[in-house]
Amino acid sequence: MIMLLMGLALAMFGLAVTAAAFGAATRNEAKPEVRVQPRVEAVPERFFADPHRAFHQQPNVPLEVLLLQIEQHVRLEQAAAESFIHLPTSEALNCRTESPLVH
Amino acid sequence: MSDTHLDLLKSVAPDDARAVLALGSRRALPSGTVLFELGAPADHLYVIDRGRVNLTLPMQVFGHDEDILVEERVSGQTLGWSALIPPHRFTLKATTQIDTEVFVFGRAALLDHFAARPAVGYAVLGNVSATVGQRLQVFQAMWLREMKRVLQFSRGAGEAK
């Protein structure tokens, strides 16, 4: 009788462990909702610069690099504007440059 | 020095050009010298004999005022034309990019000379007008190009919402 009760107890214990393991494996954990905060960046006053994506896509650009990029942008834009003045056409006015701020 | 490479003296007879040059003085400026500051009284007109000058405006970048290049002036070109045009205040800052030599002309001396020789004044002021007009046209075109990008950016941002 004692042996029967022990066997029954072991069987119940094994069943409980199996059920617990099965429950743990199949449980859908409620994942915490991830809220994406819009990134707010310090943007310079807009004159030559910049509503351009490339500018925003470069995080932590050193100031010196940024200033060089602006300088290069101004030179290219000025050259494009001078080409337009030399031969005024819509194509010349709207031509693209290789400025790092607009690509 | 030949005066034929100076924008200011285009179409001016050689003798008259020499007389105008005699009104000025030559000044050597090491690289990095500030020739004039934004907002300073503009009493002198400059012509670059050799070298290169950066014209800049201050722009706020990440909370700091930075001098942003607006235009470069090279040998033969005129700068500081605010000296001849009211309200006689410089609207840009000028800094030499490399060792540079300029001719410096006082406004009073130039205007007195032009009053005495109207044909020379007419030609020189015509050349100054060309410089002013060229800047206006360049900036019109640059402004329009930037406006186009602002619109493209605004439209892109609107579609992303």
Chai-1 contact restraints between the chains, C-beta under 6 A:
chainA,res_idxA,chainB,res_idxB,connection_type,confidence,min_distance_angstrom,max_distance_angstrom,comment,restraint_id
A,A42,B,F62,contact,1.0,0.0,6.0,A-B,restraint_1
A,P44,B,Q60,contact,1.0,0.0,6.0,A-B,restraint_2
A,P44,B,V61,contact,1.0,0.0,6.0,A-B,restraint_3
A,E45,B,Q60,contact,1.0,0.0,6.0,A-B,restraint_4
A,P51,B,R149,contact,1.0,0.0,6.0,A-B,restraint_5
A,P51,B,V150,contact,1.0,0.0,6.0,A-B,restraint_6
A,P51,B,F153,contact,1.0,0.0,6.0,A-B,restraint_7
A,L67,B,E66,contact,1.0,0.0,6.0,A-B,restraint_8
A,I70,B,I68,contact,1.0,0.0,6.0,A-B,restraint_9
A,E71,B,L69,contact,1.0,0.0,6.0,A-B,restraint_10
A,V74,B,L69,contact,1.0,0.0,6.0,A-B,restraint_11
A,E77,B,M142,contact,1.0,0.0,6.0,A-B,restraint_12
A,A81,B,V138,contact,1.0,0.0,6.0,A-B,restraint_13
A,A81,B,A141,contact,1.0,0.0,6.0,A-B,restraint_14
A,A81,B,M142,contact,1.0,0.0,6.0,A-B,restraint_15
A,F84,B,A141,contact,1.0,0.0,6.0,A-B,restraint_16
A,I85,B,Q137,contact,1.0,0.0,6.0,A-B,restraint_17
